[in-house]
């Protein structure tokens, strides 16, 4: 592709008041309005006594920040994107970045809990109005995991050198919900200090995530999936109190090792993955493994009798190619195996339960999605401001997922970066006629059908 005009014949002037770069925010924020976002904030968030009026009108500020994140903002300053061209004609109450920064810095831990409540109720509203979690009334998976976000600057509250030597981080905790036929949405988030243990506060966090899943329509079989840092009696107890099954990686403690060593060789079933999967120990792609189970394994035997749990121990083993097979007394080769056990009371048969557990890695896609967007930075020096930013990202993520679900099958499973590119970053020219605004969009926009589906569905009169 090349320019059809000589350079001397081209000029650029920023002078058109009727253009917008992100026309897709019109249906997206209309969808937020139908999900009662502003009303939920007004009902729940109270920031009284904040300096410089930072807590005034939280609904306008929350919606401004979420709109900015939907447009790709990864810093407070990026919210200025909302104030270009004809955006004030499309949206009222847009706040300047300086105002939004003051608002975020007004947050305390208690205000953060209020925002968590908004997030949970907003997810329930979106799930009730869009095909966000198809099949949730049959089977749903709640995945819990933590991540570290590198931060810079010695004054960043809560940033500590923890797991990664010489790198200062903050430590978000996430819970997502998905079904066998849907992409995940975010059920709950928490921000912790860099050195916080992965399982710190896990019982309370899991309880909140499971309650959010039920409110979002997950009324069928629910299975909580997690890695070994969440393998403890309190997490399992939270699942059982909330009528949820569990599927948790155990790691290789001495009790697990003894149980695996006692398994007969004929208990193992060979499986071949249609698509190679990543080995969690080595990062290598593997296509073959073997699976077996211990039908009755009692965990947490160091706790009181009432806190001990008996369920299935399912083990996947793969050959350790880095270690050669040994030769036994009869000259036979004995391969060296690496074992990946998990503890579960899943109602599904062994191979299906193992397949479900491997799919826990889907939460990593959500984390990567966030770090490629609004979580590229945790923008404030204040810990509670960054905690609020994390919650706002979770709401913007769910809102974009809902918009994608309305746009069609492709965008229902696309990343939020793709949804922004295809459906949000649509340039438009605004024409006014009496009290009506018309968005004139680019001819031959490649995703015009998906945009039109989203636009008309978001603006359709509510069903009676």
N, C-alpha and C positions, 0 to 999 in steps of 0.2 A: 504494500500500500504506500502511496506517495501523495504529497500535496498536489492539488490540481492548479494551484495558483502560485505565482512567484512570491517570495517572502516580502517584498516591498509592497504587495497589494493586500496584505493581511494586517489587521490591527485588533487590539482587544481593549474593550472598555467595560468596566463594571458599572452599568448605569440603568439596567432594566429593573424597575420595581415590581414587575408582574411575573417574575420567574421564581421557581423554587427548585432545589436540587433533590429534595427527598419527598416527592409527592406521595410515596407509599406510606408515609406517616399518617396520612388522612384516614385510610381504612384501619390501619393498625391501632391508632389511638381511639378511633370510633369503637373498635372491638374492646379496648380497655374501658371505655365508658359503659359499654354494655355489660362488662364484668364488674361494674360498680366500683372501679378503682378509687375515684375521688371520694365517693361516699364512705368507703371502708376506711380511708385515711382520716377523714373528718370525724368518724365515729370512734376511732381507736387511738390515734396519735395526739398526744397532748404535750407540748413543749412550752410550759409556762415559765416566765422569768428568764428566758434566754437573753443574752446581751445583744444589743444592736437590733432587737426585733427579729433575731434569727429564727425563732420558733413560730412566727406568725404565718397563718395560712399554709400549713404543711401540705395540704392537698395539691396546691398549685406547684409547690416545689418538688414533691415526689413525682408528679406526672411530668414535670419538665425534665427531671433527671432520667426517668425511665424512657421518655421519648428520645432524649439524647443518646442513651445507651442503645436503643433500637436502631439509631442512625449510625452507631459505631463509636460513640465516645468512649475513650479509655482514660480520660482525665476530666477534672472539673472544668478546665478551660475549654474543652471540646464542646461543652454545652452551648457555646456561642454560635454553633452551627444552626441552632434553632431560630436565630434572629436575622437571617439573611432574606433578601428579596421580599416576596409577598407572604412569608410565613406568618407574620402578625395578622394577615387577613384570614388565614385558615385556622389559627389557634389563638385563643385568648389566654392570658395569664402566664405567658412565657417569662421566666425569670433569668436575670443576668448571671453569669458564672460567679461573680463576687457574692451575690445573694445566696446562691446555692452552696457555695463554700462555707459561708457563715452558718447556714442551716445545718449542714453536716457536722460542723464543729460544735453545734449546740447539743448533740446527742449524748446522753448518758447510757449506762447499761440498761436501765429501765426503759428508756425510749427505744432502745434496740429491740427489747422484748415486744413492745407495742408494734414495731415494724414487722417482727416475725409473725405476729398474729394477722396483720394485714396480708402478708405473703400467703399464709395458709388459706385464708378465706378467699383471696383473689384466685388462687389455684382452683379451689372448689367451684367458684363462679365460672371460670373459663372452661373447666371440665364439663359443667352442666350445659354450656352453650355451644360447644364445638366438639368435633370428634377427636379430642385430644388423646384419650386413652381407650381406643376401641378394644372391646373384650375384657375390660376391667371388672365386669360383673362375673367373669368366669375365673380368670387367673391373672394375678398381678405380682410383680417382683419389686421389692423395695431394697435398693442397694445402698450400702453405707461405706464410705471411704474418706480418707483424709489426703490432703496434699500440702505442699509447701510452696509459698510464693516468695521469691527473692525480692528484697526491698533494699533501698539505698538511703543513705543519710543517717548520721548518728543519732538524730533526734526523733527517729520514727518510734513511737511508743509500741512496746510489746515485741519489737524485732529482736531476735536473739540468734546466736550461733548455736544450732542444734544438731540435727542429723548430718548436715553437710558441712564439713570442716571449712572454716574460714568464710562461710556464706551466711549472712544474716537473713532470716526469713520470718514471715508470719505463717500461721498454720491453720488454714480453713478446713472445716469438717463439712461434708456434704451427704445428703441422702437424696436419692432419685427414685422415681417410680416409672416402670414400663410394663408393657404386656408383651406376649409373644409376637404381636403384630404392630407394635407401636414403638416410636422413639421415646427415650426417657424424658421426663420433666423433673423439675427440682422440687422435692417435698420439704426440705429444710436445709438451712445452712447455719454455721456458727464460725466465728473467727476466734482463734486462740493465739496465745503467745508462741513464739518460735520453738521453745523447748517443751511445750505442753505434750504430755503423753498422748499417743493416738487414741487411747480408750478413755481419756479423761472426760467425765460427764456423759459417757456413751449410753448408759441406761436411760437417762432423762431424754437425751437426744433421740434415741430409737423410739421411745414412747411417743414423742411429739411427731416424728416422721410417720409412724404407723397410724396415729390419729388423723394426720393430714391425708394419708392414703384412703382411709375410710370416707372422709369428707369429700374426697375427689371421685368417689364412685367405685372404689375397689371393694366391692361387697362379696366377691367370690373367694377363691383360695388365694391367700397372700403368703408369700415366702420372702423372708428377709435373708439377703445374701451379704456376706462380709468376709474380709480377710482375717488372718490369724490374730491381729491386734485386737479384734473384737470378740475373740473366743474366751468368754468368761460367763460365769453363772448369772450375773446381773443382766446381761444382754439377753440371754436365753429366757430368763424369767420375764423380762419386759415383753418378749414375743408371746409367751404363753398367756400373760395377762390380757393381751390385746387380740387373742384369737388368731395368731399368725404363726406359720411354720418358720423354721430356721434352716439355713444352709451356710455353715461357717467353717472356713479353713482352720485347721487345728495347729499346724506346725508339727514338728517331730520331737515331742517331749518323750521322756523315758517310757511312760505308760503306753503311748501310741506306738513306739518302736516295738515294745514287747507284743502288743496286739497284732501288729503286722507280721512280725517274725513267726507267730503261731499259726498264720493262715496257711492252709494246705495249697500246694501248687496247682491242684485242679480247680481251685476256686476262682482263678483268674480267667476273664473273658477277653480275648483280643478284640480291639476295635481299630478301625481305620477312619481317619477324619477325611471327609470329602474335600475339605479345604484345610491346608496346614494351619496349625495353631501355634501360638508362641509359647515356648517353654518358660514358665515363670522363674526358673532358676538360672537359665543360661541366656534367655532371650532368643534362642535358636528356634527355627520353624520345625515342628515335628508333625508327622503324618500317622504314626502308629503308636499305640499304647495298649495297656491291659488294665482292666477294671475288676475290682472285687469288693465285697462288702462284708462287714461283721454286723449281723442283724441286731445284736444287742450289746452295746458298749456303754458303760457307765462313766460319765465324765464328772469332773469336779469332786473327786472322792476326798479331797482335803477339806471340803466344806461340810456343813451340817447335813445330816441325812436328808432333811427336807429340801435342801438346795441342790442335791445331786440329781443328775438327769441321765436317763437311759434312752438311747436312740440308736440310729444306724451310724456306723463309721464306714464311709465309702472311700476307697483308695484308688487313685490312678497311678500307675507306674510306667515309666519310660526308661529305656536303656541309657545308661551313662556311657556315651561313646568315648568320653575322655579317659575311661578306665577299661583296660582289656579284661575280657572274660577269664576267669580262673579255671584251672583243670582240677577235677576231683579225683578221688581214689580210683575210679573206674575209667579214667581218661576222658570223661565227658566235660564239655565246656559249661561253665556256670556264669551267665552274664551278670554284670553289676547294674543294679536298678536304682533309680531315684524315685521316691514316693511322694505323692501329693494327696494327703488325706483331708477329708472334711466331714464334719459332724452334722447330721441332719435328721429331721423328722418329716421330710418331704413325703407327701402321699403318692408320689410317682415312683415307677419302677426304677431299678438301679441305673441303667444306662441313660434313661431320660433325666433322672435327677442329676447325674454327672454332667450331662449336656447343659442343663439349666445352670448348674453352678459355674461352669466355665464362662457362661455369658455374663457373669458378674463384671467382667472387664468392660462392659458397655459404659460404666460410670466414668472410665478414663476418657472416653470420647467427650463427655460433658465437660470435664475438667479442661481438656485441651481446647475445646470450643470457647470456654470462658477466657483462657489465657491468650487466645488469639483475638479477643475482643475487649470488653470492658475490664477484664481482670489482667490485662497486660500490665496494669499498674494498680497498686492500692494507693490512691493519690494524696492522702492527707498524712500529716504528722501525728494526728490524733487517733488513738486506737479505736474509740467508739465511732468516729467518723468513717473509718475504714470498715468497721463491722456493718454500719448502715449501708455503705457502698456495696458490700457483698450481698446484702439482702436485696437491694435494689436491682443488682445484676440478676439475681435469681428470678425476680418478678419480670424483668425485661426478657430473660431467656424463655420463660413460660409463655409470655405474650407472643413472642416471635414463633414459638412452636405452635401455638393456637392459630396464628395467622397462616402458617404453612399448612396446617391441617385443613383450613378452609380453602386454600388455593388449589389443592389437588394432591394426587398420590405422590408425585415426585417431591414436592416441597414439604409434604408431611414428614418425609424422612431425610430431608436435606439438612446440612449444618446451618446454624444461624448466620454464619458468614455468607453462605449462598443465598439465604432468604433476604438478607440485606441487599446484596448485589442485584438480585432479580426483581424483588418486590418493593423494597424501600427506596433504594437509590434510583428512583425514576424521575427524571427532570420533567417539569411541566410549566406551561404558561397559563396564568389565570386570566380569564375573561369575566367581566361583571355584566350582568343584565338584571336590572331592577334589584331584587334581593337575592338573586341566584348567582352562584359562582360555578364556572365550568373549568375543569382542568383539561387543557389541551396537551396531550401526551405525545411522545415521539411516534411517528408512523413507523410501522414494522418493528416495534419493540419485540425482541425475541420471546418474551414471556408475557405478552399482552393478555393471553387467554387466562393464565393463572392470576394475573393482577385483576382482571375484570371479575373473575369468580370471587376473589377475596373482597373486592370493593363492593360488589352488589350484595353479597351475603352479609357483610358487616353493616351495610346501610339499609338492609331490608327491614320492614316494620316487624317488631317483635311478635311472636306467635301468641295468640290469645289463649 
